[in-house]
Amino acid sequence: MDGPLEVEASVARGFFKSYNDMLGDSAYVGGSACFILCVGGSVITNLQGQYIGETVEFGFGLPGVDFEGGVCKCMPTGNTYERIFHNLQDHCPSGCFPEDATVETPDGKKKMHQLQVGDRVLAVNDAGEAFFDEIYFFGHADHKAMSPMVQLQIQELGSNSSLELNLSPDHFLHKCPKLQPCLWKEAEAAYAAAVPEEAYASGLHRHGPPWEIG
């Protein structure tokens, strides 16, 4: 063995920004310093280098400094379960999305909580044309708030593929007035919670609302 013998005992605890960030491969790098009492920690990132969590460490040991890093893999080992929250806010202050909702950007898909002012996201102009619009502020971003969300399963007519949309009950959607294909200029705004059950006939399915982190 080269160098002095190190003796250290410590306890570490990890924190993730989102439960979904835990699954899959991730990397960590950090260190600790001891002088009787030990203090340390590490930063956890996904393999693209984006911050997803951290650890803090406390203990005791002989004087010394140590650095560490590695790669870890997290996989589900049990059955999935549903978690129900009570005493939530009745609704978001305005139409909003859960933090794990994904949006299209020029660099690919991103989650809502990863967005920053100045990023560009896919939007629609008055003519119904898709374009990337710049974010200039966040009106109701609150990482600690929890509120009910409506979950919509949207299926294209004549196709078996579908996508899932989660949003607050009072978020506006554009829908055709007669539940039939229409031009963008003919569409009208409606609250997500007001999407009628008859929308099944047009391929728009309404479920929920489930409870989700807002």
C-alpha positions in Angstrom: 0.0 0.0 0.0 1.4 3.4 -1.0 0.7 6.4 1.2 -0.8 6.7 4.7 -3.6 4.5 5.9 -7.0 6.2 5.9 -9.8 5.2 8.2 -13.2 6.8 7.7 -16.8 6.1 8.5 -19.6 8.2 7.1 -23.2 8.3 6.1 -24.4 9.7 2.7 -27.8 10.7 1.4 -28.8 11.3 -2.2 -31.4 13.7 -3.7 -32.8 13.7 -7.2 -34.7 16.5 -8.9 -37.3 14.1 -10.3 -38.1 10.4 -9.7 -37.9 9.9 -13.5 -34.3 11.1 -13.5 -33.3 8.1 -11.3 -33.9 5.4 -13.9 -31.2 4.5 -16.3 -27.4 5.3 -16.4 -25.9 8.3 -14.5 -22.5 9.5 -13.3 -21.3 11.0 -10.1 -18.2 13.0 -9.1 -17.4 14.4 -5.7 -15.1 14.2 -2.6 -14.8 14.6 1.1 -12.4 16.1 3.7 -11.8 14.8 7.2 -10.2 16.2 10.3 -11.9 14.1 12.9 -15.3 15.2 11.4 -15.8 14.5 7.7 -17.9 16.5 5.3 -18.4 15.7 1.6 -20.7 15.2 -1.3 -21.1 14.7 -5.0 -23.0 15.9 -8.0 -25.1 13.4 -10.0 -25.5 13.9 -13.8 -27.0 11.9 -16.6 -24.7 10.7 -19.3 -25.4 14.0 -21.3 -23.8 16.0 -18.4 -27.1 17.5 -17.2 -27.5 17.9 -13.4 -30.1 15.5 -12.0 -29.2 15.2 -8.3 -26.6 15.3 -5.5 -25.4 13.6 -2.4 -24.3 14.9 1.0 -22.0 13.0 3.3 -21.1 13.3 7.0 -18.9 11.1 9.2 -15.6 10.9 11.1 -12.1 9.7 10.4 -8.4 10.5 10.2 -7.3 13.7 8.6 -7.3 13.5 4.8 -8.9 14.5 1.5 -10.4 12.1 -0.9 -12.0 12.4 -4.4 -14.3 9.9 -6.1 -16.4 9.3 -9.2 -18.1 6.6 -11.0 -21.1 5.5 -13.1 -24.2 3.8 -11.7 -27.3 2.1 -13.2 -30.8 2.3 -11.7 -33.5 -0.2 -12.8 -37.0 -0.8 -11.4 -37.0 -4.1 -9.4 -40.7 -4.2 -8.3 -44.2 -3.6 -9.5 -45.3 -0.1 -10.3 -47.7 1.6 -7.9 -50.1 4.6 -7.8 -49.5 7.3 -5.3 -52.4 9.6 -4.4 -51.8 13.0 -2.8 -54.4 14.8 -0.7 -54.9 18.5 0.2 -53.5 19.7 -3.1 -54.1 23.1 -4.6 -57.5 23.2 -6.4 -55.8 24.4 -9.6 -52.7 26.1 -10.9 -52.7 29.9 -10.9 -53.1 29.7 -14.7 -52.9 27.1 -17.3 -49.7 25.0 -16.7 -47.9 21.7 -17.3 -46.3 19.3 -14.9 -42.5 19.6 -14.5 -41.8 16.3 -16.4 -43.9 17.3 -19.5 -41.7 17.2 -22.6 -41.5 19.9 -25.3 -39.8 20.1 -28.7 -36.7 22.4 -29.0 -34.3 22.9 -31.9 -31.9 20.6 -30.0 -34.4 17.8 -29.4 -36.9 17.1 -26.6 -36.6 18.7 -23.1 -38.6 18.5 -19.9 -40.3 21.6 -18.6 -38.0 21.8 -15.6 -34.9 21.9 -17.8 -36.1 24.9 -19.8 -34.5 28.4 -19.2 -35.4 31.9 -20.3 -34.0 32.3 -23.9 -34.6 28.7 -24.9 -36.8 28.2 -28.0 -39.7 25.7 -28.0 -42.1 24.5 -30.7 -45.2 26.8 -30.9 -48.0 27.6 -33.4 -48.7 31.0 -34.9 -52.0 32.5 -35.8 -52.0 30.8 -39.2 -51.5 27.4 -37.6 -47.9 27.1 -38.7 -45.3 25.5 -36.4 -42.3 27.5 -35.4 -39.8 27.8 -32.6 -40.6 30.6 -30.2 -38.3 32.1 -27.6 -39.2 31.8 -23.8 -39.0 35.3 -22.2 -40.3 34.5 -18.7 -41.9 31.8 -16.5 -45.2 33.0 -15.1 -46.0 30.2 -12.7 -42.9 28.0 -12.3 -43.0 26.4 -8.8 -40.9 23.3 -8.2 -42.6 22.6 -4.9 -46.2 23.1 -5.9 -48.5 20.1 -6.4 -51.8 20.2 -8.2 -54.3 18.0 -10.1 -53.7 17.4 -13.8 -55.9 16.2 -16.7 -54.4 13.5 -18.8 -55.4 13.3 -22.5 -54.6 10.5 -24.9 -54.6 12.0 -28.4 -54.8 9.7 -31.4 -54.6 10.8 -35.0 -57.6 9.7 -37.1 -56.9 6.5 -39.1 -53.7 5.8 -37.0 -53.0 3.4 -34.1 -50.3 5.7 -32.7 -51.1 8.2 -29.9 -49.5 10.6 -27.6 -50.1 11.6 -24.0 -50.7 15.1 -22.9 -50.8 16.2 -19.2 -51.9 19.7 -18.3 -53.9 21.6 -15.7 -57.7 21.5 -16.0 -57.9 25.2 -16.9 -55.2 25.2 -19.6 -56.6 26.1 -23.1 -56.7 23.7 -26.0 -57.7 24.3 -29.6 -60.5 22.0 -30.8 -62.8 21.7 -33.8 -66.3 22.9 -32.9 -68.1 19.8 -34.4 -65.6 17.2 -33.4 -64.6 16.8 -37.1 -61.4 17.8 -38.9 -61.3 21.5 -39.5 -59.0 24.3 -40.5 -56.9 26.0 -37.8 -58.8 29.3 -38.2 -62.0 27.4 -37.5 -60.8 25.9 -34.2 -62.0 27.3 -30.9 -60.3 27.5 -27.5 -61.6 25.3 -24.7 -60.4 24.3 -21.2 -58.7 20.9 -21.0 -61.2 19.8 -18.3 -64.0 20.6 -20.7 -62.9 18.2 -23.5 -66.2 16.3 -23.9 -66.5 12.5 -23.7 -67.9 12.6 -27.3 -64.4 13.4 -28.4 -63.8 9.6 -28.5 -65.6 9.7 -31.9 -62.9 12.0 -33.3 -59.9 10.2 -31.8 -59.4 12.5 -28.8 -59.6 10.5 -25.5 -60.1 12.0 -22.1 -58.8 10.3 -18.9 -58.1 11.4 -15.4 -57.5 13.7 -13.7 -54.5 11.9 -12.1 -52.5 13.7 -9.4 -49.1 14.9 -10.7 -46.4 17.2 -9.6 -47.0 20.6 -11.0 
